[in-house]
Amino acid sequence: MRILVLFLLLLSTGCTSGEGEEQVKPNPTPSSILQENPEADILYVNGIVYKNASDIEWVVDSDYEKGDDLGIVEKQVKDPEGFRDLTATHLLVGTPLYEAENVSGDVIVAETDEGDLPYLALKEG
């Protein structure tokens, strides 16, 4: 009887070796993006890197609108180590940022003198 209880206890704790478990990749960082492309047009908001999506057809073709105000770009840098929240590589300091509405995906709209620019979140897993 004790052996049966011990067996059931071990079975219920789910002893596994970890093999076959799917590894979740971390989200890209400003450093990893800029190592691949030092000229990348990116934005860093709330721990997520966003890439200029002006050349991504499905984003441009969606009827996105500006939603909630997220703040303004506070810092412009090219050095990946200089990134903090509300930092961009190309957008000017003071550029207003908004959540995008009416679009599938995590998109931010940057309001620039040349018009609104969409930025798409770069997320893994």
N, C-alpha and C positions, 0 to 999 in steps of 0.2 A: 504494500500500500504506500509506504514512504517513497519508494522508487517512482511510483505512478505520480504522486504529488510533486516530487522533484522534477520529473520529466515535464509535467504540465506547466510548472512554474518557469522552467527554462524556455519552453515553447512560447509562453505568453510574453516573455520579455523581449522576444524578437532578436535573438542572437544572430547578427549578420557580420560578415567580414567587410562590408562596405563596397564590395565589388559589384559592379553593375549599377551603382547609384549614379545618377546624372549629376555632374558638376555644374553649378551655376556660375557663369562667367560674370565678373564684376563689370559695372558700367565703365565706359571709356573715361579717361581723365584728360584734362587739357594737355598734360605732358605727353600722353600716348598719341593724341591726335596731332599735336604739333611736331612730334618726332617723325610721323609719317608724312606730314605736309606742313612745313614751317610757315606757309602762306595761308593756311586755313582760316576761313572767316567763321569764328566760333564765339559763343556766348556762354557764360557759366552762371547758372541761376539755381539756387537751392540744391547744390551738390550734383546737378545734372549739366552735361555739356550739350549745347544746342548748336547745330550747323546751319548756316545760311541755306535755305531750301528754295531759293529763287529759281534754281535750275531743275527742281523736281516737279515734274508735270502734274502728278496727282495732287500735290499740295497747292500749286499755283491755280489749278483748275477748280479746286474746291471753293465754295463761296464763304470762306472764313471771314469772320468779323472780329473786331477788337472787343474783348470782354473786360474782365477785371484788371485793374491797374496793378502791375507787379513792382513798379518803381522805375528808377532810371539807371542807366549805365553809370557806375561810379568810378570805374578805372579802365583804362585802355592799356594793354600790354602785349608784347610779343614773346616775352620770357615765360615759359610754362610754370616756373616756380613763383611767379608773381600773381597767380590767379587766386581770387577769393570770390565770394558771392557778388553778383552783378558786375562782372569783369568781362570785357570783350577784346577781341584782337583788331577788329576793323571799325566797329560802331564807335561813334564819338561819345565822350563823357557827356552826360546829360540827355542822351537819347531815351525817350519814354518807351517802356516795355509793357505789353499787355498779354494776357492769356488770349488764345485764339478760341473762338466759338464757331460752331457749325463745321468742324473738320474732324475726321477720325485721326487720332494720333495726338501726341503731345507737342503742340506748336505754340510758339511765342511770336507775337507780332512786334517788330521794332518800328516805331514811327520816325522816319527820317525825312530830310528835306527833299529827297528824291522820290518819296512815297513809302508806303508800308512794305516792310520786308519780313517774310516768314522765316522762322528758325525752327528746325525740327529736332526733337530730343534724340540723342544717341544713347539708346538703352540696350542692354543685353538681358537675355534670359528672362 
